[in-house]
Amino acid sequence: MVNLHQSIVVFEQPIMITNLDRILGPSDARILSSIIIQIFLLIQLRFLLLSFSLPT
Protein backbone atom coordinates (compact mmCIF):
# COMPACT_ATOMS: atom_id res chain seq x y z
CA MET A 1 0.00 0.00 0.00
CA VAL A 2 2.72 2.49 0.97
CA ASN A 3 4.73 1.79 -2.19
CA LEU A 4 1.65 2.32 -4.35
CA HIS A 5 0.94 5.72 -2.77
CA GLN A 6 4.57 6.79 -3.11
CA SER A 7 4.70 5.83 -6.80
CA ILE A 8 1.53 7.85 -7.51
CA VAL A 9 3.04 10.92 -5.80
CA VAL A 10 6.29 10.51 -7.76
CA PHE A 11 4.34 10.41 -11.04
CA GLU A 12 2.34 13.53 -10.11
CA GLN A 13 5.38 15.55 -9.04
CA PRO A 14 6.99 16.47 -12.42
CA ILE A 15 3.61 17.39 -13.94
CA MET A 16 2.89 19.78 -11.05
CA ILE A 17 6.37 21.33 -11.28
CA THR A 18 6.08 21.97 -15.03
CA ASN A 19 2.61 23.50 -14.68
CA LEU A 20 3.76 25.79 -11.87
CA ASP A 21 6.91 26.73 -13.80
CA ARG A 22 4.76 28.40 -16.45
CA ILE A 23 2.85 30.47 -13.87
CA LEU A 24 5.63 31.26 -11.38
CA GLY A 25 9.41 31.27 -11.41
CA PRO A 26 11.16 27.90 -11.28
CA SER A 27 12.39 28.29 -7.68
CA ASP A 28 8.96 29.33 -6.35
CA ALA A 29 7.33 26.46 -8.23
CA ARG A 30 9.71 23.88 -6.73
CA ILE A 31 9.06 25.17 -3.20
CA LEU A 32 5.29 25.20 -3.74
CA SER A 33 5.20 21.74 -5.31
CA SER A 34 7.32 20.24 -2.54
CA ILE A 35 4.96 21.71 0.08
CA ILE A 36 1.93 20.35 -1.81
CA ILE A 37 3.55 16.91 -2.10
CA GLN A 38 4.35 16.88 1.63
CA ILE A 39 0.73 17.74 2.46
CA PHE A 40 -0.48 14.90 0.19
CA LEU A 41 1.94 12.49 1.88
CA LEU A 42 0.70 13.52 5.33
CA ILE A 43 -2.94 12.99 4.27
CA GLN A 44 -2.10 9.58 2.81
CA LEU A 45 -0.22 8.59 5.98
CA ARG A 46 -3.20 9.62 8.12
CA PHE A 47 -5.57 7.51 5.99
CA LEU A 48 -3.18 4.56 6.17
CA LEU A 49 -2.99 4.83 9.96
CA LEU A 50 -6.77 5.13 10.19
CA SER A 51 -7.30 2.06 8.02
CA PHE A 52 -4.88 0.05 10.19
CA SER A 53 -6.45 1.22 13.47
CA LEU A 54 -10.05 0.51 12.37
CA PRO A 55 -11.33 -2.85 13.61
CA THR A 56 -11.99 -5.25 10.73
C-alpha positions in Angstrom: 0.0 0.0 0.0 2.7 2.5 1.0 4.7 1.8 -2.2 1.7 2.3 -4.4 0.9 5.7 -2.8 4.6 6.8 -3.1 4.7 5.8 -6.8 1.5 7.9 -7.5 3.0 10.9 -5.8 6.3 10.5 -7.8 4.3 10.4 -11.0 2.3 13.5 -10.1 5.4 15.6 -9.0 7.0 16.5 -12.4 3.6 17.4 -13.9 2.9 19.8 -11.0 6.4 21.3 -11.3 6.1 22.0 -15.0 2.6 23.5 -14.7 3.8 25.8 -11.9 6.9 26.7 -13.8 4.8 28.4 -16.5 2.8 30.5 -13.9 5.6 31.3 -11.4 9.4 31.3 -11.4 11.2 27.9 -11.3 12.4 28.3 -7.7 9.0 29.3 -6.4 7.3 26.5 -8.2 9.7 23.9 -6.7 9.1 25.2 -3.2 5.3 25.2 -3.7 5.2 21.7 -5.3 7.3 20.2 -2.5 5.0 21.7 0.1 1.9 20.4 -1.8 3.5 16.9 -2.1 4.4 16.9 1.6 0.7 17.7 2.5 -0.5 14.9 0.2 1.9 12.5 1.9 0.7 13.5 5.3 -2.9 13.0 4.3 -2.1 9.6 2.8 -0.2 8.6 6.0 -3.2 9.6 8.1 -5.6 7.5 6.0 -3.2 4.6 6.2 -3.0 4.8 10.0 -6.8 5.1 10.2 -7.3 2.1 8.0 -4.9 0.0 10.2 -6.5 1.2 13.5 -10.0 0.5 12.4 -11.3 -2.9 13.6 -12.0 -5.3 10.7 
